[in-house]
Amino acid sequence: MNGAPAAARAPHGMVASAEPLATGIGVDVLRRGGNAVDAAVAVAFALAVTFPEAGNLGGGGFLLLRRRDGRATAIDYRETAPARATRTLYLDPGGQVIRGEGGPLVGYRASGVPGTVAGMALAWRRYGSGRFSWAQLIDPARRLALAGFPLSRARAASLRDRRDLLGRYPETRRIFLNGNGAGFREGDTLRQPDLARTLRRLQRHGPREFYEGETARALADDMARNGGLITAADLRDYRPKERPPLRGSYRGHTVLSMPPPSSGGFALLEMLNVLEGFDLRAAGPASAERYHLLAEAMRRAFADRAEYGADPDFVPVPTARLTGKRYAAGLRARIDRARATPSARRRPPAAEATQTTHFTVIDRDGDAVANTYTLNGAYGSGVVARGTGVLLNNEMDDFTAKPGVPNLFGLIQGERNAIAPKKRPLSSMTPTFVLRKDGSLWFTVGSPGGPTIINTVLQVVTNIIDHGMDLRQAIAAPRVHHQWLPDEIRTEPGARGLPDGVRRALAARGHKIAPATRPMGDAQGILIEPETGVRVGASDPRGSGLAAGY
Ligand code: GLY
């Protein structure tokens, strides 16, 4: 945490995001009479400038909206595979997955067709207040791109950490490594004039400009020059989709979350259903008993994610069954409270990556947005489309490059998530709303972190419902992660690690504990206090974001 407060209270509206300038832009829109969707659009464009590792125009994501009258919708603006993509696109002649240039993670061939601009346009057109034009909502981002902004310690460190990737392509090096490869330091100004011009074109000509105008031409030309797959037709044909959110319950509280092509919603609901049959409150938040049960629920849901997760427009995904109480009862019955179930006993698998960003907004009327979007890895494929300032995603790694072979994040991928033209890759993004028993909105939460996203959201939800934590405590508390394979519990380093006694007790139950490497996620949440209606926002102390309101 870089000194910013991790929680905030405000009577009218609240924004929580991973980057303080973007949060401020969202609060300003709310203060000037915008609704949650208006603010979300402004924040999304701002993060594309101020949080380039994950905020984006060149990626995609999911926006969950719940209106004060209870109606809810999910906007799916996930990237799609280019029309020329094939099932074996990333296999070399020996049948091995290509690592590096030409593969699904790095360079021009790693990108899916970006959805963010179209997704934001759909949200704004259908659900914006009408008080802000498209151009007005983009303007704060454009001005920041043009004038630049001082890099915080966290942003400068992030750019330096990814120097290898950012230095690969001259256009990217010029913008994000200060032109000379030496990189930026804290306090240096990051200016992005090409991106400012792209944003200006979007302001002047509207969102289709990104898909059919000069920006689209620049992107497609750069792809064609460098062996990329995305064509002008791919861009022209891209469409976001509205889908009904998944709806389940946990101990009497309705939970709304993202449907496929994210696995986030069904895996979250499956785990909550399994855990509902155990008295987690009695076990206690930091007990070996609780971590054991969490790991057993996670293991089972991630095995199902691997097997069933896919784009529902291509492959049926049995979400109703997987999120049913009966199905969970069957899974629960096979959990041994004294022993870990070896993952090999479960069926084979599927899955995906980690750098992503979540933000959330609640406005004065109680309309709420939870939005998670991403370039996939930090700074995506490393490619900035020439002349546009737009960093492109490496979302193609979220497809199954080869069944059974783990992707960069160790997730095993399944057959149903195989690459096909225009298909959306499986995701873990989990924007979520939890309601009070009277049906009113209680809190919103989401996080980055690839597969750990789902388990981060799970733990925040159970921390609040089972352990009575306030939002800030629930977000700050230590987290664990199990993803079926590898068969191990991941923990966090330092003070968020598990005490020795708990580790020993888990080992005695047969769990393997992986060495702790890094903090898990960067959750952002907002809770509405029932008596006062006060909006309480919390930004994860693991990150450098900000919750603020008015
Ligand atoms: N690329 C991260 C996710 O979609 O889950």
Boltz pocket constraint, residues with backbone or C-beta under 6 A from the ligand:
constraints:
  - pocket:
      binder: B
      contacts: [[A, 352], [A, 353], [A, 354], [A, 355], [A, 356], [A, 374], [A, 375], [A, 376], [A, 377], [A, 395], [A, 398], [A, 426], [A, 427], [A, 428], [A, 429], [A, 450], [A, 451]]
      max_distance: 6.0
